[in-house]
Amino acid sequence: MNAQRQTLFWLGAALAAILLLALLRDTLLPFVLGAAVAYFLDPLADRLEKIGMPRLLATIVIVVAFGVILATSLVFLLPPLLEQLTGLAARLPSYIQSLKDIVLGFGERWFGDVLKSSDSGIEQAAAEFIQKATGWFGRFLGSLWSGGMALVNTLALFLITPVVAFYFLLDWDRMVTQVDRWLPRDHAETIRRLAREIDAVLSGFVRGQITVLILLGTMYVIGLTLIGLNFGLLIGVTAGVVSFVPFVGPLVGLLIGGTVAIVQFGSDWVPIAGVFGVFLAGQAIEGNLLSPMIVGERVGLHPVWLMFALFVFAFLFGFVGMLLAVPAAAAIGVLVRFALQKYLESPLYYGAAHREAGQGKTKQSGPGKE
């Protein structure tokens, strides 16, 4: 009964946490971001403590340095990114129209007789497709813009997040110690071991993946800029950031960058091939060099499982869910492996035949047997 009560208690606690997260998802963003920043920077604070710097001073130095780096990056990157986003939104209808003309011209050269016999139907279908695609993409950009402006205009994001990150970073070790005191004593060591595994998976993936994204984004931006692609900075940064979802970043870059390249360069296939080559090379380098070296295989987060977690948490909890998807995926993966290990060691896996064999061995090794 004790084990059953504990199981029911923890299941109830997990359900209550999920419901609370769903109810408060619109107000949790500054706190989740602050906690994520503190978790990311905690190893640096620990290193500064080891060389003799007080925790308070180490926290102040790290938060100020991180804020300066972030503000400097935004000052230099945000204006050109917004300018290119506005320019892409303004040129989008003409780009789609040009792409339609190119496709129709290509079709006429290869399938002229077929197109002439059904020219009006194809024109009408193409016009409807362009209208729907333009409307959808316009709404998509509008939602991004309105959401981004709402995010920028939310004072809480800029006022509360640094404060939350500061206090989390300052009290991180004390909070971990306090939580450790609350663990049920009978299972404390098992919970600590699982927490260490979750931390290893999470820290290895997140910190490594951020490094990979920065390198990929830089590679995309440099390659597209050297080719001379319009909106190369915006497309490269977007593809780099979206690469957090496996295989999605290069696909987004290929679709947007390839469309812009075809319209911009026309019949000059050399720069068009160069644009496609940038993203294909980036995917090859990421999959064969960067991820194995920086992220490693030890993290145990399969790409399919990560994509599933990102989509599910984003659907259930919005942007906050996307931030929590990777920690949740890491924790669930560790817990599932632990449960599978226990199952493989249990009588439920071996069955009655194994129990009978074990009882037979016990009888044979009993008193009077040699």
C-alpha angles and dihedrals in degrees: 000000000000092000091046092051091049091050092049091047095053093043089052091047091051092048091049090050091051092049091047091050091051092050096046100035093114093057102038100073098095091046095047091047091048092050091047092052091048092049091049094050100038095093089056091051090050091053092051089050091053091057091054105268115138115247093242093053092044090052093049093049093047096046093047093047092046091049092050093049092047094046092047091050091050093048092054100035107032100064096051091042092053090045092052092045090053091046093049091050090050094048097041097095092050091046091053091046091050091048090051091051091050093050093046091047090051090049093050091054093051104028102024098144094049093047093049092053093052102023097131093050093050092046091050093047091047092049092050091047092050092048093050094043092048092048093047095047091045091053089046093053090044092054091048091048095046091044091047092048090047088050092049092046093050102102091192091067092059098033103039102034096064091045092049091046091049095052094041091051092045095049100030097112092043091051092050090050092049093049089050089057090056095056117112105261096225092059102026096111093048091049091048091052092050091047090052090051091049091049091049092050094043098044093043093050102039099043092041094045093051089054090049092049092051091050093046094047091049091049093050094047094048093045096047092044092052090051089051098238116169113248090012093151093052094044094045095048092045093050091047094051095043089051085083083086105064115254093354097094097058090042092053090046092049093049098046098032093043092051093049091045095051092050095042100045100031111184094001099104097179097078090037090056088045091057092050089045092054092058095040090050090047091052092048093048092045095049099042104030119011102042096042091047101039106025099025131195095271095083092078096212107137113210093235092051091048093050091048092051093048094051095043096047092043090052094047102038107016121221092345087057091056089055091049096042097085096047089046092048091050093048094045091048092053092045093048091051089049092049091048091051091051091047092052089052095046132091087244088072099039096043133200096311091061092049092050091048090051092050090049092054090049091053092048092052093047127112114313094020125113 
